[in-house]
């Protein structure tokens, strides 16, 4: 009868995967993403450490955790300095028909508990699937405003006939510029196609996303 090896701790497996990805991103100079992976991987290793009984394994884990924490701290200090000087810049290129770029995937890295306000400028919301006419768009935005209000989120709308730039600013200093604005998704082919509800599965139009950080974010 064949014997199976020792059962692998799922936290340990996940930690290894995350920290491996962190080092890959680190080597590619994708420091913001690397920092997130380091932090999540370290948290998992700490959980593994708590459950470990063997003193030798504990010692090895503490050494690994210390090394990863040192690297994460250096990255954090570097990013903080870049933000302080307003020099941080990350660019994401979305290819034609690419998937995996939902709003959640794109913005979750920058939306944290410190965000209290978001300012959006997007002058070209005019395609049929965005609302067949100005009045329909106004009614749709009114409905969104009422729905957000039920959850304690206040939406203020302003209209302008002169703006052309597309820009999103968060109160924690992050600024996102998308070449096509928020309408970078292709129209779904039908109500029952993949991507109709899950935007991570909806094909995109080719565009470029530029992300900056400015300590002195202003209202637009």
HELIX and SHEET records of a PDB file:
HELIX    1   1 UNK A   10  UNK A   27  1                                  18    
HELIX    2   2 UNK A   31  UNK A   51  1                                  21    
HELIX    3   3 UNK A   55  UNK A   84  1                                  30    
HELIX    4   4 UNK A  103  UNK A  107  1                                   5    
HELIX    5   5 UNK A  128  UNK A  130  5                                   3    
HELIX    6   6 UNK A  134  UNK A  149  1                                  16    
HELIX    7   7 UNK A  199  UNK A  201  5                                   3    
SHEET    1   A 5 UNK A  89  UNK A  94  0                                        
SHEET    2   A 5 UNK A 207  UNK A 213 -1                                        
SHEET    3   A 5 UNK A 174  UNK A 178 -1                                        
SHEET    4   A 5 UNK A 167  UNK A 170 -1                                        
SHEET    5   A 5 UNK A 118  UNK A 121 -1                                        
END                                                                             
